[in-house]
Amino acid sequence: MLRLRVAEVARAKGVSMHKLSQRAEISYNVVKSICKNPTRTVNTDTINRLARALGVPVTELIEDVPHELISCVSSNDGMCVFNSRDEEN
């Protein structure tokens, strides 16, 4: 299963969802949805815009994670961050 790392990369670069939506010229609600549900389906144009706005290659935003290893872990900012179960232990 593909998992988008948009939230993690944006956080590491100090870019808010609002700023990212402006830079990528993507609706704030779309960016928010991607950050809350990183396994959702996203078209390639959206991924390309996000990568360009963050200054990273597209490959840095995509992670291949086995479906059975995905779990949802809440974070302090209220976003649902998906991590592999192996990382929780």
N, C-alpha and C positions, 0 to 999 in steps of 0.2 A: 504494500500500500504506500502510495506517495503521501508525504507529509510536508507541507510548506513551512519553512522556518522564517517567515516574514517577521513575526513578532520578536523572535530572538535576535535576528540581525538588526532590526530597527532599534531595539532596546540597547544593543551593544554599541550602536552608532549614535545613540542619543537622539533619535528621531521619533517624534510622537506620531500617532496614527493620523492626526489632523495634518501635520506637516507632510507626512508621507503621501496622503491623499492629494494634497496640493501639488507636490513635486511630480507625482506620477500621473496627475490629471485623471484620477479615478475617484469616484464617489467615496466620501468618508464611510458610508454604510457598507460599501463593498470591502474596504480595507478592514473595518471593524469585524465584519463577518469572517474574513480570511484569518484574522488574528484569533478570533474566538473558536473557529472550527478549521484548523489547518489541514484537515483531510478532505475538505470540500472540493468540488470540481471547479477549476478555474481555467479560463482559456489562455492560450499561449501569449496573446497580446497583453493581457493583464500581468502575467508573470514577467514578461519582458519590460513593461513599464515600471513595475516595482523594483526589479533588479537595477535598471538604469537610474531610478530615483535614489536608490541606496548606494549606488556606485560599486556594485558587486556583480560577478558573473551569475547568470541564471542558475547554474549548478550549485551555487552557495545557498540558494533558497529552497532547494528540493532535497528531500531525504527519503530514501527507500527503507521503510520499516515494515517488518512482517505484521500482518493484520492482528494476529493473536497477541502481539506484544504491546499493543496500543492501550493506554489507559489515560483517563483525564485527571489531571491534578490541578486544583485551584491555586491561583497565585494571589499575592497580596493586593494586586490592583483590580481584582475581580474578573480578569480574563481567564478563560479556561486554557491552560497550557497542556499540550499533549506530550507526554514523555514515554519512552519505552519502559516497561515494567522492570527491566533489568537495572535501570538507573535509579529506581526507587529504593533498592536494597542496599 
